[in-house]
Amino acid sequence: MANELTDPGYENYWRRLQQIGLNAYEARSYLVLVGHPRFKALELAARASVPRQKIYEVLDSLVEKGFAQVVQEKTKLFYAVEPGLAIPAYLERQKEAVEHELEQQRRQGQSLAHELKVSYAAGQDGRGNLDYLRIVSDPSQIAVHYRSMLASVERDYVEFSRPPYAVDPLDEQLVKQCCARGVRCRLLVEQGAMDRAHQSRLDEYRLAGVEVRLVAELPMKLAVFDGEQGLVALLDPVTTRPAWTAVIFDHAGFAGAMRTLFDQCWDQANPGQP
């Protein structure tokens, strides 16, 4: 890169460095450093078209982000960290920072949801006669309801399992945890949806104490917890892509009817290995 700013690939590299998180001055300075052994700060400012009053801030940031290093001779000299080291290491640190931030948000969100739940319950008094039914179409919200009921079930959990999944019970560690605390867990799995990975997880579930049977086809998605609450999900007949709308229920009579349906299908299902 003897003539960095006019090199045909410079614009491409400059923009791509910005896409991964460097600002315009940082990207420009790094590209100049990549093409030379080392530079004094003010020499780099002139070469990279960075304002002289900004160059030390830019170089400090590049050093902090792992794209440049500094050596002290008569004056400070800056040189580029090899791109094959600098870029993957920077992205890994970014990933860790994002994951940490998401974990912090998750904890804050759980705390906030718990605190607001009390206010929500108080504000819903007198809603009407269908308080025990809720229609949910967002897969993330369906997953939240499912995991909440699965985490609190005490005696008995049954489920019709078929794709597409908001939460795949075969990927859900909460099911194994239910078994570990003495909950009877039974899964009816649609056999046509099975692949080798699912078959392997079925074996793990059986070893953990989950009762599993296979059927050729299931009429719906269904989960019932302690014979009192659960969800029924029906395939949306309007959308072109497979999508589910779930009815979340907290009604012993309705749960009993759904449990009876499950037991009938369970008795007719294949109890053998897939």
GUZALO-11732 format. One record per residue (C-alpha): x negated, y negated, z negated. Coordinates in Angstrom, 2 decimals. Example, Ala and Ser with C-alpha at 12.3 -4.5 7.8 and 13.67 -1.06 7.14 Angstrom:
2
+---------+---------+---------+
:       u :       v :       w :
+---------+---------+---------+
:  -12.30 :    4.50 :   -7.80 :
:  -13.67 :    1.06 :   -7.14 :
+---------+---------+---------+
This chain:
274
+---------+---------+---------+
:       u :       v :       w :
+---------+---------+---------+
:    0.00 :    0.00 :    0.00 :
:   -2.63 :   -2.51 :    1.04 :
:    0.08 :   -4.98 :    2.02 :
:    2.87 :   -3.96 :   -0.34 :
:    5.58 :   -6.51 :    0.31 :
:    5.55 :   -5.95 :    4.09 :
:    5.11 :   -2.16 :    4.01 :
:    8.05 :   -0.48 :    5.87 :
:    8.80 :    1.78 :    2.91 :
:    8.52 :   -0.95 :    0.28 :
:   12.16 :   -2.07 :    0.41 :
:   13.33 :    1.53 :    0.03 :
:   11.07 :    2.25 :   -2.93 :
:   11.87 :   -1.12 :   -4.55 :
:   15.61 :   -0.48 :   -4.47 :
:   15.31 :    3.12 :   -5.66 :
:   13.21 :    2.10 :   -8.64 :
:   15.93 :   -0.37 :   -9.57 :
:   18.54 :    2.38 :   -9.24 :
:   16.79 :    4.42 :  -11.96 :
:   16.55 :    1.47 :  -14.36 :
:   13.69 :   -0.93 :  -13.56 :
:   14.56 :   -4.55 :  -12.86 :
:   13.47 :   -6.27 :   -9.64 :
:   10.25 :   -7.76 :  -11.07 :
:    9.29 :   -4.49 :  -12.77 :
:    9.88 :   -2.46 :   -9.62 :
:    7.87 :   -4.89 :   -7.51 :
:    4.98 :   -4.98 :   -9.97 :
:    4.87 :   -1.19 :  -10.31 :
:    4.75 :   -0.72 :   -6.54 :
:    1.77 :   -3.09 :   -6.33 :
:    0.01 :   -1.27 :   -9.19 :
:    0.63 :    2.08 :   -7.49 :
:   -1.43 :    0.92 :   -4.51 :
:   -4.46 :   -0.35 :   -6.47 :
:   -6.78 :    0.88 :   -9.25 :
:   -6.10 :   -2.00 :  -11.68 :
:   -5.13 :   -5.66 :  -11.87 :
:   -5.40 :   -8.62 :  -14.17 :
:   -1.97 :   -9.93 :  -15.12 :
:   -2.16 :  -13.17 :  -13.15 :
:   -3.62 :  -11.40 :  -10.14 :
:   -0.68 :   -9.01 :  -10.22 :
:    1.77 :  -11.91 :  -10.55 :
:    0.48 :  -13.44 :   -7.33 :
:    0.34 :  -10.13 :   -5.49 :
:    3.82 :   -9.01 :   -6.58 :
:    5.49 :  -12.45 :   -6.23 :
:    6.41 :  -12.51 :   -9.92 :
:    6.50 :  -15.93 :  -11.67 :
:    3.36 :  -16.40 :  -13.76 :
:    5.41 :  -17.18 :  -16.88 :
:    7.23 :  -13.82 :  -16.46 :
:    4.35 :  -11.47 :  -15.68 :
:    3.35 :  -10.63 :  -19.28 :
:    6.95 :   -9.84 :  -20.18 :
:    7.21 :   -7.64 :  -17.07 :
:    3.97 :   -5.81 :  -17.83 :
:    4.90 :   -5.27 :  -21.49 :
:    8.16 :   -3.71 :  -20.32 :
:    6.40 :   -1.46 :  -17.80 :
:    4.01 :   -0.27 :  -20.52 :
:    6.92 :    0.36 :  -22.90 :
:    8.83 :    2.30 :  -20.23 :
:    5.77 :    4.40 :  -19.41 :
:    5.07 :    3.08 :  -15.92 :
:    1.85 :    1.18 :  -16.70 :
:   -1.10 :    1.32 :  -19.05 :
:   -3.54 :   -1.34 :  -20.19 :
:   -7.29 :   -1.24 :  -20.79 :
:   -9.21 :   -3.93 :  -22.61 :
:  -12.45 :   -5.00 :  -20.96 :
:  -13.47 :   -8.66 :  -20.82 :
:   -9.82 :   -9.23 :  -20.16 :
:   -6.78 :   -6.99 :  -20.09 :
:   -6.45 :   -4.85 :  -16.98 :
:   -3.26 :   -3.03 :  -16.02 :
:   -2.89 :    0.10 :  -13.93 :
:   -0.03 :    2.36 :  -12.85 :
:    0.84 :    5.63 :  -14.52 :
:    1.00 :    8.33 :  -11.86 :
:    4.60 :    8.41 :  -10.50 :
:    4.95 :   12.17 :  -10.95 :
:    4.46 :   11.63 :  -14.69 :
:    6.02 :    8.20 :  -15.19 :
:    9.37 :    8.74 :  -13.48 :
:   10.37 :   12.14 :  -14.98 :
:    9.27 :   11.08 :  -18.46 :
:   11.22 :    7.81 :  -18.19 :
:   14.36 :    9.61 :  -17.01 :
:   14.08 :   12.13 :  -19.84 :
:   13.89 :    9.30 :  -22.39 :
:   16.89 :    7.64 :  -20.72 :
:   18.80 :   10.91 :  -20.93 :
:   18.00 :   11.28 :  -24.63 :
:   19.06 :    7.67 :  -25.27 :
:   22.37 :    8.18 :  -23.45 :
:   23.05 :   11.44 :  -25.29 :
:   22.31 :    9.75 :  -28.60 :
:   24.64 :    6.89 :  -27.73 :
:   27.40 :    9.30 :  -26.68 :
:   26.99 :   11.23 :  -29.93 :
:   27.29 :    8.00 :  -31.90 :
:   30.41 :    7.06 :  -29.94 :
:   31.86 :   10.54 :  -30.48 :
:   31.41 :   10.28 :  -34.25 :
:   32.82 :    6.77 :  -34.35 :
:   35.71 :    7.83 :  -32.13 :
:   36.58 :   10.79 :  -34.34 :
:   36.52 :    8.59 :  -37.43 :
:   38.61 :    5.92 :  -35.72 :
:   41.11 :    8.47 :  -34.41 :
:   41.53 :    9.93 :  -37.90 :
:   42.08 :    6.50 :  -39.45 :
:   44.51 :    5.35 :  -36.76 :
:   46.44 :    8.63 :  -36.90 :
:   47.97 :    7.55 :  -40.19 :
:   49.11 :    4.25 :  -38.74 :
:   50.42 :    5.99 :  -35.63 :
:   52.47 :    8.46 :  -37.69 :
:   53.98 :    5.63 :  -39.74 :
:   54.85 :    3.70 :  -36.61 :
:   56.62 :    6.64 :  -34.96 :
:   59.34 :    7.07 :  -37.59 :
:   62.75 :    7.40 :  -36.00 :
:   61.50 :    8.08 :  -32.48 :
:   64.35 :   10.46 :  -31.74 :
:   65.20 :   14.13 :  -31.55 :
:   62.28 :   15.27 :  -29.38 :
:   59.43 :   14.37 :  -31.71 :
:   58.37 :   18.02 :  -31.65 :
:   57.65 :   17.91 :  -27.88 :
:   54.98 :   15.93 :  -26.06 :
:   54.21 :   15.95 :  -22.34 :
:   50.52 :   15.56 :  -21.50 :
:   49.01 :   15.62 :  -18.01 :
:   45.49 :   14.36 :  -18.66 :
:   43.12 :   17.39 :  -18.87 :
:   40.95 :   15.72 :  -21.52 :
:   43.95 :   15.08 :  -23.76 :
:   45.18 :   18.64 :  -23.24 :
:   41.73 :   19.85 :  -24.31 :
:   41.83 :   17.70 :  -27.46 :
:   45.23 :   19.14 :  -28.47 :
:   44.09 :   22.69 :  -27.73 :
:   40.87 :   22.43 :  -29.73 :
:   42.66 :   20.73 :  -32.63 :
:   45.20 :   23.54 :  -32.92 :
:   42.54 :   26.20 :  -32.43 :
:   40.41 :   24.70 :  -35.20 :
:   43.34 :   24.68 :  -37.66 :
:   45.00 :   28.04 :  -36.89 :
:   45.11 :   30.28 :  -39.96 :
:   46.71 :   33.62 :  -39.06 :
:   47.45 :   34.31 :  -35.42 :
:   46.49 :   32.92 :  -32.01 :
:   47.68 :   34.19 :  -28.62 :
:   47.03 :   32.83 :  -25.14 :
:   47.76 :   33.32 :  -21.46 :
:   44.43 :   32.48 :  -19.82 :
:   44.33 :   31.49 :  -16.15 :
:   42.66 :   28.75 :  -14.07 :
:   42.34 :   25.86 :  -13.55 :
:   41.16 :   25.24 :  -17.11 :
:   41.30 :   22.10 :  -19.22 :
:   39.45 :   24.28 :  -21.73 :
:   38.36 :   27.76 :  -20.74 :
:   38.92 :   29.96 :  -23.82 :
:   36.07 :   32.18 :  -22.68 :
:   33.72 :   29.21 :  -23.02 :
:   35.17 :   28.05 :  -26.33 :
:   33.16 :   28.97 :  -29.45 :
:   36.14 :   28.03 :  -31.61 :
:   37.79 :   31.31 :  -30.60 :
:   34.90 :   33.31 :  -32.07 :
:   35.03 :   31.12 :  -35.16 :
:   38.73 :   31.93 :  -35.53 :
:   37.93 :   35.65 :  -35.53 :
:   35.15 :   35.11 :  -38.05 :
:   37.59 :   33.58 :  -40.52 :
:   40.13 :   36.38 :  -40.12 :
:   42.53 :   35.01 :  -37.49 :
:   43.96 :   37.63 :  -35.14 :
:   43.11 :   36.45 :  -31.62 :
:   44.66 :   37.92 :  -28.47 :
:   43.97 :   36.83 :  -24.90 :
:   45.87 :   37.88 :  -21.81 :
:   43.55 :   37.13 :  -18.89 :
:   44.53 :   36.88 :  -15.25 :
:   42.37 :   39.51 :  -13.62 :
:   42.14 :   37.87 :  -10.19 :
:   40.29 :   34.91 :  -11.71 :
:   37.53 :   37.09 :  -13.17 :
:   33.96 :   36.84 :  -11.97 :
:   30.85 :   38.53 :  -13.36 :
:   30.15 :   35.72 :  -15.83 :
:   33.70 :   35.90 :  -17.21 :
:   33.50 :   39.67 :  -17.51 :
:   30.30 :   39.34 :  -19.52 :
:   31.91 :   36.82 :  -21.87 :
:   34.93 :   39.10 :  -22.27 :
:   32.59 :   41.79 :  -23.56 :
:   31.13 :   39.27 :  -26.03 :
:   34.62 :   38.34 :  -27.18 :
:   35.58 :   41.95 :  -27.74 :
:   32.45 :   42.50 :  -29.80 :
:   33.40 :   39.42 :  -31.85 :
:   36.84 :   40.91 :  -32.55 :
:   38.98 :   39.18 :  -29.93 :
:   41.64 :   41.46 :  -28.42 :
:   41.68 :   41.13 :  -24.64 :
:   43.97 :   42.59 :  -22.00 :
:   44.18 :   42.01 :  -18.27 :
:   47.14 :   41.34 :  -16.00 :
:   47.38 :   40.81 :  -12.27 :
:   49.20 :   37.49 :  -12.60 :
:   50.44 :   35.17 :  -15.32 :
:   53.47 :   32.90 :  -14.93 :
:   51.97 :   29.94 :  -16.79 :
:   49.30 :   28.83 :  -19.22 :
:   50.37 :   29.37 :  -22.80 :
:   48.82 :   29.18 :  -26.25 :
:   50.69 :   29.75 :  -29.53 :
:   49.16 :   29.16 :  -32.97 :
:   50.53 :   30.75 :  -36.15 :
:   53.92 :   31.16 :  -34.43 :
:   54.64 :   27.49 :  -35.09 :
:   52.94 :   25.26 :  -32.52 :
:   51.14 :   25.44 :  -29.21 :
:   51.26 :   24.40 :  -25.61 :
:   52.79 :   25.50 :  -22.33 :
:   51.17 :   24.32 :  -19.10 :
:   52.88 :   24.54 :  -15.73 :
:   51.25 :   24.06 :  -12.33 :
:   52.28 :   20.77 :  -10.74 :
:   54.16 :   21.67 :   -7.53 :
:   53.71 :   18.20 :   -6.01 :
:   49.95 :   17.58 :   -5.96 :
:   47.77 :   19.20 :   -3.29 :
:   45.02 :   20.08 :   -5.77 :
:   45.81 :   22.56 :   -8.60 :
:   46.73 :   20.52 :  -11.69 :
:   48.61 :   21.27 :  -14.88 :
:   51.14 :   19.38 :  -16.93 :
:   51.31 :   20.57 :  -20.52 :
:   54.14 :   20.49 :  -23.04 :
:   52.68 :   20.33 :  -26.54 :
:   55.19 :   21.71 :  -29.05 :
:   55.48 :   21.85 :  -32.82 :
:   58.67 :   23.84 :  -33.22 :
:   58.96 :   27.26 :  -34.85 :
:   61.94 :   28.35 :  -32.72 :
:   60.30 :   27.45 :  -29.43 :
:   57.01 :   28.95 :  -30.60 :
:   58.84 :   32.16 :  -31.51 :
:   60.37 :   32.41 :  -28.04 :
:   56.97 :   31.89 :  -26.42 :
:   55.43 :   34.46 :  -28.73 :
:   58.10 :   36.97 :  -27.70 :
:   57.23 :   36.32 :  -24.04 :
:   53.56 :   36.86 :  -24.82 :
:   54.24 :   40.13 :  -26.68 :
:   56.27 :   41.48 :  -23.76 :
:   53.48 :   40.71 :  -21.30 :
:   50.89 :   42.06 :  -23.74 :
:   52.66 :   45.40 :  -24.02 :
:   52.71 :   45.75 :  -20.22 :
:   49.09 :   44.70 :  -19.71 :
:   46.01 :   46.80 :  -19.04 :
:   44.06 :   47.28 :  -22.30 :
:   41.02 :   48.77 :  -20.54 :
:   37.69 :   47.23 :  -19.67 :
:   37.60 :   44.97 :  -16.59 :
+---------+---------+---------+
